Amino acid sequence: MAVGGVGRTARRSCSSWATSVPGGLEELLGGLDDRARQAAERDLRAPFFAAIDRVFVIKGFGTVVTGTVSRGRLRAGDEVEILPAGRRCRVRSVQVHGAEAPVAMAGHRAALNLHGITAEEVERGDVLAEPGSLHPTSMLDVAVRVIGHSRVSLEYWDRVRVHLGTSEVIARVVLLGDAEALRPGESGFVQLRLESPTAAPAGTHCVPVSYTHLRAHETVLDLVCRLLLEKKKTHHYSRVITLYSCMCN
């Protein structure tokens, strides 16, 4: 979908049901157009980054990984780093949306044939990055805003599953400051202490969810996060994640 407006395919796919919506199809499409115009442009100048969602082997070609490019661009012959392991390899060939392509750019679905790496050395949840542009970490500092109608609070040492890119990492919550808990409507700073390292650039969204099992009638839309890189360090923290919502129905 183009940033400037809703594409024809999207418009056609809406028409089968949108006429039953109060206001009709045009109001719906107008709202989608407004949202599309507000979307931030992909950063093609930033260092390359993509989260890996599939790994497989093609006979005669070797290891292939797939994922959505979050930022930057990549060409055949470029070197990439697999994180958090820190292994480096070269890209033999590139496919974008199922077709051979000279370059994969931010926003593309890409399949990358990797040279110098086996399928056993990479897995779903790993990320590909421009060498040296990112470093694995076991701590993420976050700015939290718990939405007002949440039925849960965020408390010290809560255990959460952090869905970051295509990985799931278990973490403990450490409240920063004097607060004993962050209740609905409150904001504060939190540190996520991960049980295994991960890597992500500024702007990456993640979703921590409650680690404990819920009863059958309960659902949780816990914490939607966005990694932000501070322009100026606050205390000793160099990364901040803004948690946009915390809601339990």
Backbone bond lengths (Angstrom), bond angles and torsions (degrees), N, CA, C in turn:
res aa  C-N    CA-C-N  psi(-1)  N-CA   C-N-CA  omega(-1)  CA-C   N-CA-C  phi
1 M - - - 1.466 - - 1.520 109.20 -
2 A 1.286 116.50 128.25 1.458 120.76 -179.81 1.518 110.97 -72.23
3 V 1.329 115.78 145.93 1.454 119.79 179.27 1.519 110.93 -62.55
4 G 1.317 117.09 -34.13 1.455 120.68 -176.16 1.507 114.99 -70.94
5 G 1.314 118.68 -13.32 1.455 118.91 -179.47 1.510 111.08 175.26
6 V 1.330 116.03 175.18 1.446 121.74 -179.16 1.519 108.82 -85.16
7 G 1.343 116.88 129.14 1.456 121.58 -177.10 1.513 112.47 -70.62
8 R 1.355 114.88 166.92 1.453 120.20 -177.32 1.516 112.23 -63.67
9 T 1.336 116.55 -38.51 1.465 119.45 -179.92 1.513 110.72 -61.90
10 A 1.358 116.17 -44.14 1.462 119.85 179.22 1.519 110.64 -63.18
11 R 1.326 116.37 -39.92 1.457 119.98 179.90 1.529 111.16 -63.47
12 R 1.358 116.70 -43.60 1.455 119.50 -179.84 1.517 111.28 -64.77
13 S 1.358 116.52 -39.03 1.453 119.59 -177.89 1.521 111.77 -67.58
14 C 1.333 116.65 -25.20 1.458 120.39 179.07 1.531 111.89 -78.63
15 S 1.333 117.13 -27.63 1.461 120.32 -167.78 1.512 113.84 -65.86
16 S 1.346 117.86 -23.80 1.454 120.30 -176.08 1.517 113.11 -70.79
17 W 1.349 117.18 -22.71 1.457 118.35 -178.70 1.517 113.82 -128.31
18 A 1.309 117.64 -16.82 1.459 119.28 -171.21 1.526 112.65 -71.71
19 T 1.353 117.65 -19.71 1.459 118.38 -178.36 1.515 112.40 -67.07
20 S 1.350 116.93 -17.09 1.458 119.60 178.11 1.514 112.59 -86.42
21 V 1.329 117.62 -6.80 1.458 122.27 179.69 1.528 109.17 -81.67
22 P 1.346 118.74 133.24 1.462 120.40 177.31 1.526 110.98 -52.89
23 G 1.333 117.18 131.55 1.452 120.59 -177.08 1.512 112.45 98.82
24 G 1.339 116.85 -23.26 1.447 120.45 173.14 1.508 114.97 83.48
25 L 1.328 112.66 -178.31 1.452 121.52 -174.04 1.524 112.70 -64.16
26 E 1.324 117.61 -41.79 1.464 119.94 -176.43 1.524 112.16 -62.42
27 E 1.328 116.71 -39.09 1.470 119.55 178.42 1.526 110.70 -64.78
28 L 1.333 116.38 -40.78 1.459 120.55 178.00 1.522 110.91 -62.46
29 L 1.338 116.35 -48.24 1.452 120.01 -178.68 1.525 111.59 -65.47
30 G 1.325 116.37 -35.69 1.459 119.07 176.33 1.517 111.72 -62.40
31 G 1.347 115.98 -40.59 1.454 119.88 177.44 1.517 112.16 -64.76
32 L 1.347 117.03 -39.51 1.462 120.65 177.77 1.526 111.09 -65.96
33 D 1.336 115.96 -39.28 1.468 119.52 177.16 1.524 111.09 -61.72
34 D 1.332 116.57 -42.10 1.464 120.27 179.03 1.517 110.73 -61.20
35 R 1.335 116.54 -44.16 1.464 120.57 178.72 1.522 111.02 -62.58
36 A 1.332 116.60 -42.42 1.464 120.00 -178.71 1.517 111.26 -62.94
37 R 1.335 116.90 -39.02 1.467 120.19 -179.76 1.526 111.82 -67.88
38 Q 1.328 116.35 -26.27 1.465 120.24 -179.48 1.527 112.71 -83.12
39 A 1.333 117.26 -13.34 1.462 120.97 -176.98 1.521 110.59 -65.98
40 A 1.321 115.26 138.07 1.470 120.03 179.05 1.516 110.29 -72.27
41 E 1.316 116.69 144.41 1.450 121.09 177.61 1.527 109.98 -72.06
42 R 1.328 115.17 147.06 1.459 120.68 177.15 1.528 109.65 -68.65
43 D 1.324 115.08 142.99 1.464 120.36 -177.99 1.523 109.19 -91.43
44 L 1.326 116.60 104.09 1.456 121.58 -179.89 1.525 112.27 -84.89
45 R 1.322 117.26 -14.83 1.464 120.51 -178.55 1.516 112.55 -89.08
46 A 1.319 117.76 -15.15 1.461 121.33 -179.03 1.532 110.36 -72.91
47 P 1.327 117.49 160.38 1.466 120.33 176.47 1.533 110.85 -58.99
48 F 1.321 116.09 144.08 1.459 121.71 -176.92 1.523 111.41 -60.22
49 F 1.354 115.11 141.39 1.469 120.76 175.54 1.516 109.56 -154.24
50 A 1.334 115.99 134.34 1.468 121.68 174.79 1.521 108.84 -151.97
51 A 1.326 116.30 137.06 1.462 121.68 174.55 1.526 108.99 -87.33
52 I 1.318 116.77 135.56 1.467 122.29 -176.43 1.521 109.83 -85.74
53 D 1.340 116.75 127.12 1.463 119.18 176.88 1.528 113.78 -111.58
54 R 1.345 117.92 -18.14 1.467 120.26 176.92 1.519 110.14 -142.96
55 V 1.343 115.32 147.89 1.461 122.41 175.61 1.523 107.53 -136.22
56 F 1.342 117.43 130.13 1.460 120.17 177.43 1.523 109.13 -155.12
57 V 1.320 115.33 172.71 1.459 121.59 -178.44 1.524 109.12 -119.17
58 I 1.325 117.16 133.92 1.460 123.76 173.12 1.518 108.07 -110.45
59 K 1.325 115.90 124.01 1.461 120.63 -178.13 1.520 110.45 -57.99
60 G 1.311 115.15 129.37 1.458 120.71 -179.60 1.512 114.04 90.35
61 F 1.344 117.23 -12.59 1.469 121.16 179.95 1.524 112.53 -119.28
62 G 1.335 115.86 -36.98 1.456 119.65 179.74 1.512 113.27 101.26
63 T 1.322 115.98 -147.28 1.462 122.59 -172.54 1.522 111.47 -74.97
64 V 1.337 114.96 131.91 1.459 121.96 176.42 1.522 108.63 -126.48
65 V 1.325 116.79 134.64 1.465 121.38 174.97 1.523 108.28 -122.21
66 T 1.330 116.09 150.70 1.458 120.66 177.34 1.516 109.78 -126.20
67 G 1.327 115.81 156.07 1.456 121.57 177.91 1.515 110.19 175.77
68 T 1.313 115.63 172.95 1.457 122.02 177.13 1.520 109.09 -98.06
69 V 1.313 116.30 127.79 1.467 120.99 179.94 1.527 108.64 -74.24
70 S 1.328 116.90 120.21 1.461 121.71 -177.99 1.522 112.49 -86.21
71 R 1.320 117.15 -33.56 1.464 120.04 -179.62 1.515 109.66 -157.71
72 G 1.317 115.66 161.40 1.450 121.37 176.74 1.519 113.38 73.80
73 R 1.345 114.94 -163.58 1.457 121.79 179.95 1.517 109.39 -147.37
74 L 1.339 115.88 159.66 1.463 121.09 -175.92 1.524 108.76 -145.26
75 R 1.349 116.08 138.51 1.454 122.32 178.54 1.526 110.10 -121.07
76 A 1.322 115.73 158.74 1.458 120.26 173.52 1.526 108.95 -58.68
77 G 1.337 116.09 135.12 1.460 121.48 -177.27 1.507 113.56 98.32
78 D 1.336 117.36 -17.01 1.467 119.97 179.08 1.523 110.90 -70.33
79 E 1.326 115.75 151.49 1.459 121.80 174.85 1.526 108.92 -92.05
80 V 1.324 116.59 140.69 1.459 122.05 176.75 1.525 109.36 -130.54
81 E 1.326 114.57 159.90 1.460 121.19 177.82 1.518 108.85 -116.35
82 I 1.329 116.16 132.24 1.463 121.88 177.81 1.524 107.95 -94.97
83 L 1.333 115.41 120.35 1.461 121.11 -177.79 1.530 110.05 -117.16
84 P 1.366 117.80 149.47 1.474 126.53 12.84 1.524 115.61 -86.16
85 A 1.339 119.31 -0.72 1.466 120.20 -174.54 1.524 112.48 -66.73
86 G 1.338 117.58 -31.09 1.455 120.47 179.91 1.523 114.25 85.63
87 R 1.342 118.18 14.82 1.466 121.01 177.98 1.535 109.79 -77.71
88 R 1.328 116.18 143.90 1.461 121.02 179.02 1.524 109.80 -115.92
89 C 1.326 115.19 146.26 1.458 121.18 178.80 1.522 108.05 -155.68
90 R 1.340 115.99 176.35 1.459 120.57 179.58 1.526 110.31 -114.48
91 V 1.327 114.28 152.74 1.457 121.09 179.13 1.518 108.22 -89.96
92 R 1.335 115.98 118.56 1.471 120.85 -179.14 1.522 111.62 -79.68
93 S 1.338 116.82 -42.04 1.465 120.53 179.83 1.518 109.32 -154.43
94 V 1.342 115.32 161.72 1.461 122.32 -175.36 1.528 109.39 -129.22
95 Q 1.329 116.55 135.36 1.457 122.74 168.57 1.520 108.81 -122.37
96 V 1.322 116.57 140.36 1.465 122.61 177.11 1.520 107.89 -123.73
97 H 1.327 116.43 121.28 1.459 121.92 -178.97 1.525 111.07 51.61
98 G 1.358 116.53 41.57 1.451 121.93 173.51 1.510 116.61 84.79
99 A 1.319 118.51 3.16 1.459 121.34 -178.91 1.524 110.67 -126.74
100 E 1.338 116.60 144.56 1.468 120.32 176.47 1.528 110.38 -56.03
101 A 1.338 115.77 137.90 1.460 119.72 -177.16 1.527 109.23 -144.46
102 P 1.324 117.40 150.70 1.472 119.98 178.60 1.518 112.79 -75.16
103 V 1.341 116.77 -24.48 1.459 120.35 -175.37 1.523 109.81 -151.74
104 A 1.336 115.89 144.36 1.465 122.34 171.24 1.520 107.38 -108.82
105 M 1.334 116.66 129.68 1.459 121.61 -175.75 1.515 111.43 -122.01
106 A 1.325 115.90 166.13 1.459 121.96 179.34 1.526 110.18 -51.05
107 G 1.336 115.77 130.53 1.451 121.85 -178.37 1.513 113.63 98.77
108 H 1.333 117.93 -14.67 1.462 121.71 -178.96 1.528 111.52 -84.02
109 R 1.347 115.20 145.83 1.460 120.96 162.98 1.516 106.63 -86.38
110 A 1.327 117.01 124.27 1.458 120.50 -171.94 1.519 111.47 -129.67
111 A 1.348 113.76 146.76 1.461 122.01 169.43 1.516 106.86 -117.40
112 L 1.326 116.53 127.17 1.466 121.88 -174.04 1.522 109.72 -120.60
113 N 1.323 116.02 123.31 1.454 122.07 175.31 1.526 107.65 -87.06
114 L 1.337 116.06 115.07 1.460 121.38 -173.53 1.522 111.21 -99.10
115 H 1.311 115.92 136.86 1.463 122.72 177.70 1.526 109.24 -106.86
116 G 1.343 115.51 133.90 1.455 119.89 176.66 1.513 114.01 90.02
117 I 1.327 117.34 17.57 1.463 121.58 179.22 1.528 108.24 -144.11
118 T 1.312 117.98 140.13 1.464 121.40 177.51 1.524 110.24 -95.85
119 A 1.312 115.99 162.20 1.462 120.58 -179.52 1.522 111.32 -65.13
120 E 1.317 116.55 -23.46 1.467 120.29 179.27 1.528 112.28 -77.63
121 E 1.321 117.23 -13.57 1.467 121.07 -177.53 1.523 113.68 -96.96
122 V 1.315 116.99 3.05 1.457 121.10 179.25 1.518 107.78 -144.19
123 E 1.335 117.45 149.56 1.459 120.64 -177.46 1.520 110.45 -150.42
124 R 1.341 114.79 165.11 1.457 120.58 174.04 1.524 109.03 -55.63
125 G 1.322 116.67 136.59 1.457 120.97 -176.85 1.510 112.95 103.34
126 D 1.344 116.69 -24.24 1.468 119.88 172.66 1.530 109.39 -70.99
127 V 1.320 116.30 165.85 1.468 120.09 176.78 1.519 109.50 -127.99
128 L 1.335 115.10 153.66 1.455 122.43 172.99 1.520 108.24 -106.21
129 A 1.312 116.71 132.68 1.459 120.55 -177.79 1.519 109.92 -143.55
130 E 1.328 114.80 157.87 1.460 119.74 172.20 1.524 107.91 -60.47
131 P 1.335 118.15 130.27 1.466 120.43 -176.00 1.532 112.86 -52.01
132 G 1.321 114.80 129.90 1.454 121.24 177.52 1.511 115.95 81.39
133 S 1.335 118.11 -3.09 1.471 120.25 -176.76 1.525 112.70 -81.93
134 L 1.325 117.75 -22.04 1.466 122.23 -179.76 1.512 109.88 -136.22
135 H 1.330 115.04 157.15 1.458 121.10 176.43 1.522 109.13 -133.02
136 P 1.331 118.31 139.66 1.465 120.66 178.49 1.524 111.26 -60.27
137 T 1.326 115.57 148.58 1.465 120.64 178.54 1.518 109.69 -141.24
138 S 1.331 115.46 153.30 1.467 121.54 176.21 1.519 111.71 -112.15
139 M 1.336 117.45 5.93 1.461 121.37 178.87 1.520 109.80 -138.51
140 L 1.319 116.46 135.12 1.459 122.96 175.41 1.522 108.28 -125.47
141 D 1.299 117.74 122.95 1.461 122.76 177.37 1.522 108.74 -90.47
142 V 1.325 115.98 132.34 1.454 119.61 -171.97 1.516 112.10 -131.14
143 A 1.321 115.17 146.16 1.462 121.76 170.27 1.524 106.71 -101.02
144 V 1.307 116.93 125.77 1.464 121.74 -170.38 1.519 111.37 -115.99
145 R 1.330 115.28 134.58 1.459 121.45 168.20 1.518 107.45 -126.33
146 V 1.312 116.56 113.33 1.459 121.52 178.65 1.526 108.10 -86.80
147 I 1.319 117.87 124.36 1.459 119.84 -175.54 1.522 111.16 -64.54
148 G 1.312 115.55 151.23 1.454 121.34 -170.50 1.515 115.70 -61.99
149 H 1.342 118.70 -32.95 1.462 119.60 -176.47 1.529 112.90 -96.31
150 S 1.339 116.11 15.75 1.459 119.42 175.36 1.534 110.30 -64.41
151 R 1.323 115.53 147.18 1.462 120.61 176.67 1.516 111.96 -102.68
152 V 1.336 116.94 7.43 1.463 120.99 178.42 1.514 110.01 -130.53
153 S 1.326 115.69 156.49 1.460 122.61 173.34 1.518 108.82 -110.69
154 L 1.312 115.64 160.12 1.457 121.83 176.04 1.515 107.40 -102.06
155 E 1.328 116.37 119.80 1.458 121.40 -171.88 1.520 111.59 -119.60
156 Y 1.340 114.12 161.80 1.460 121.38 -179.81 1.521 110.94 -58.51
157 W 1.326 115.62 134.09 1.457 125.83 175.68 1.531 113.68 66.94
158 D 1.327 117.54 15.91 1.465 119.69 169.16 1.519 108.27 -57.13
159 R 1.323 115.87 142.04 1.459 120.86 177.39 1.526 108.80 -99.52
160 V 1.326 116.77 132.06 1.461 121.07 -177.15 1.522 109.99 -133.98
161 R 1.331 115.30 155.09 1.464 122.16 170.65 1.525 106.64 -97.37
162 V 1.313 116.45 119.73 1.456 120.42 -177.82 1.533 108.85 -99.45
163 H 1.331 116.02 111.73 1.461 121.50 176.08 1.528 107.70 -90.69
164 L 1.315 115.51 108.34 1.461 121.79 -174.59 1.523 108.11 -126.66
165 G 1.313 116.66 115.01 1.458 118.96 -174.20 1.516 109.69 65.46
166 T 1.331 116.89 -118.72 1.466 121.05 176.20 1.522 111.72 -110.69
167 S 1.331 117.06 12.60 1.469 121.00 -178.44 1.521 111.45 -106.28
168 E 1.315 115.02 160.54 1.459 122.08 171.21 1.523 107.84 -126.08
169 V 1.333 116.13 121.25 1.456 121.85 -177.72 1.523 108.80 -124.34
170 I 1.326 116.85 133.92 1.457 121.05 176.74 1.529 109.28 -81.72
171 A 1.335 116.00 139.22 1.465 119.89 -177.36 1.521 110.54 -144.14
172 R 1.330 115.28 158.90 1.462 123.14 171.76 1.524 108.69 -108.99
173 V 1.323 115.78 146.10 1.460 122.15 -179.24 1.519 109.93 -96.24
174 V 1.319 116.81 126.81 1.465 122.65 174.69 1.520 107.71 -118.44
175 L 1.329 116.58 117.54 1.457 121.07 178.59 1.529 109.16 -75.22
176 L 1.312 116.44 133.27 1.461 121.86 178.67 1.528 108.45 -100.86
177 G 1.306 116.70 126.69 1.458 120.58 -175.81 1.513 110.97 109.07
178 D 1.325 116.40 -162.51 1.465 121.56 -173.19 1.524 113.96 -92.51
179 A 1.313 118.04 -10.34 1.461 120.61 -175.74 1.523 111.34 -67.28
180 E 1.346 116.36 138.75 1.451 121.60 175.79 1.524 111.53 -85.83
181 A 1.329 116.77 -22.40 1.458 122.50 178.49 1.518 108.45 -161.52
182 L 1.315 116.11 156.29 1.459 121.60 172.57 1.517 107.49 -106.49
183 R 1.325 115.01 112.37 1.461 121.33 -175.16 1.517 110.32 -93.79
184 P 1.329 116.92 168.38 1.465 119.55 179.59 1.525 112.17 -51.04
185 G 1.321 116.16 129.93 1.456 122.26 -179.56 1.507 114.65 90.40
186 E 1.328 118.11 -8.76 1.460 121.32 -177.34 1.530 111.33 -95.99
187 S 1.328 114.50 158.02 1.463 121.27 177.70 1.513 109.42 -127.21
188 G 1.304 116.81 156.55 1.455 120.75 178.40 1.511 110.92 -179.31
189 F 1.330 115.01 -175.62 1.455 120.91 179.53 1.518 110.27 -108.83
190 V 1.329 114.92 140.86 1.460 122.54 -176.58 1.516 108.41 -137.58
191 Q 1.311 115.78 148.58 1.454 120.71 172.50 1.523 109.06 -114.84
192 L 1.335 115.89 129.36 1.462 121.17 174.39 1.520 108.11 -95.57
193 R 1.338 116.05 117.87 1.459 121.59 179.25 1.520 107.94 -100.12
194 L 1.325 114.92 108.52 1.456 121.94 -171.57 1.528 111.43 -82.34
195 E 1.343 115.67 145.49 1.454 120.00 177.49 1.519 112.36 -82.47
196 S 1.324 117.37 -13.79 1.460 122.42 173.67 1.524 107.84 -145.62
197 P 1.328 118.15 148.95 1.467 120.51 -174.35 1.521 112.62 -70.29
198 T 1.315 115.62 156.53 1.455 122.52 176.60 1.521 108.07 -145.02
199 A 1.325 116.40 176.52 1.462 120.89 178.57 1.514 108.72 -148.74
200 A 1.327 116.62 136.68 1.467 121.31 178.86 1.521 108.95 -160.75
201 P 1.320 117.03 144.78 1.466 120.23 178.31 1.515 111.67 -84.59
202 A 1.318 115.98 169.63 1.456 121.04 174.98 1.519 109.55 -58.55
203 G 1.327 116.86 140.03 1.452 121.65 178.64 1.508 114.28 96.22
204 T 1.348 117.86 -8.58 1.457 120.87 179.30 1.524 110.53 -72.81
205 H 1.329 116.56 133.16 1.458 120.74 175.72 1.528 110.03 -86.71
206 C 1.315 116.41 147.33 1.458 120.63 172.75 1.516 109.13 -143.89
207 V 1.341 115.40 161.36 1.462 120.98 -176.58 1.527 109.27 -132.50
208 P 1.333 118.68 101.25 1.462 120.08 170.85 1.531 109.97 -81.61
209 V 1.317 116.80 134.03 1.465 121.36 177.87 1.519 109.13 -125.08
210 S 1.314 115.73 158.95 1.456 121.18 -177.06 1.523 110.76 -57.37
211 Y 1.325 116.41 135.96 1.459 120.87 179.78 1.518 111.55 -77.52
212 T 1.330 117.30 -32.12 1.453 121.15 -176.21 1.514 110.84 -72.06
213 H 1.322 115.97 149.38 1.463 120.80 178.89 1.519 109.78 -73.84
214 L 1.330 115.98 142.33 1.457 121.96 -178.51 1.516 110.30 -100.12
215 R 1.335 115.26 154.12 1.462 119.68 172.81 1.509 109.28 -67.80
216 A 1.324 116.37 160.38 1.460 121.19 -170.71 1.524 112.85 -58.50
217 H 1.363 117.97 -30.95 1.458 120.12 -174.90 1.523 112.54 -90.36
218 E 1.343 118.18 1.07 1.454 120.91 -176.36 1.527 111.33 -103.95
219 T 1.309 115.82 145.67 1.464 121.85 172.42 1.517 108.60 -133.98
220 V 1.320 116.17 154.39 1.463 120.47 179.77 1.517 109.62 -133.84
221 L 1.325 116.60 130.11 1.465 122.34 168.11 1.516 104.59 -112.73
222 D 1.312 116.47 77.99 1.453 120.97 -160.54 1.527 114.96 -67.10
223 L 1.281 117.54 -87.89 1.461 120.80 -167.52 1.515 109.70 -129.70
224 V 1.317 116.39 116.53 1.453 120.59 176.19 1.522 107.36 -101.22
225 C 1.325 116.46 124.13 1.462 120.39 -170.10 1.512 111.41 -120.13
226 R 1.301 114.12 157.45 1.456 120.28 169.98 1.519 108.87 -137.34
227 L 1.333 114.79 126.66 1.459 119.66 178.18 1.524 109.44 -74.30
228 L 1.312 115.26 130.22 1.457 120.65 177.71 1.514 108.93 -127.26
229 L 1.291 117.30 138.35 1.451 121.49 176.66 1.517 108.41 -97.09
230 E 1.319 116.77 121.73 1.454 120.90 -178.30 1.523 110.81 -67.48
231 K 1.349 116.30 137.07 1.461 120.25 174.12 1.519 110.40 -71.24
232 K 1.343 115.50 -35.28 1.458 121.03 175.20 1.513 107.54 -128.54
233 K 1.312 116.93 134.13 1.456 120.59 -176.75 1.527 110.86 -65.43
234 T 1.330 115.64 136.46 1.450 122.36 173.43 1.520 107.18 -102.38
235 H 1.307 116.95 115.19 1.457 122.15 -172.63 1.538 107.34 56.64
236 H 1.339 117.64 -123.96 1.454 119.64 -178.80 1.511 111.85 -108.34
237 Y 1.318 117.42 14.32 1.452 119.81 -176.56 1.515 110.81 -93.89
238 S 1.315 116.66 132.37 1.454 121.10 178.84 1.517 112.64 -109.79
239 R 1.350 118.05 -7.71 1.453 121.23 177.69 1.516 109.83 -130.29
240 V 1.289 114.83 139.96 1.458 120.52 175.80 1.518 108.30 -131.08
241 I 1.314 116.44 137.50 1.458 121.04 171.99 1.518 106.48 -112.98
242 T 1.302 117.54 127.87 1.454 121.10 175.05 1.523 108.65 -91.69
243 L 1.300 117.19 120.31 1.452 121.59 177.87 1.508 107.59 -92.43
244 Y 1.310 116.36 113.24 1.451 120.57 -173.74 1.517 112.86 -78.96
245 S 1.317 118.40 -29.48 1.453 116.46 -177.07 1.518 111.04 -153.14
246 C 1.314 114.22 152.47 1.456 121.98 174.82 1.509 105.51 -143.82
247 M 1.307 118.25 110.55 1.463 119.64 -172.78 1.525 110.05 -141.40
248 C 1.295 115.84 137.99 1.465 122.01 174.79 1.522 107.70 -126.90
249 N 1.306 117.53 124.08 1.459 122.17 179.04 1.522 109.94 -98.04
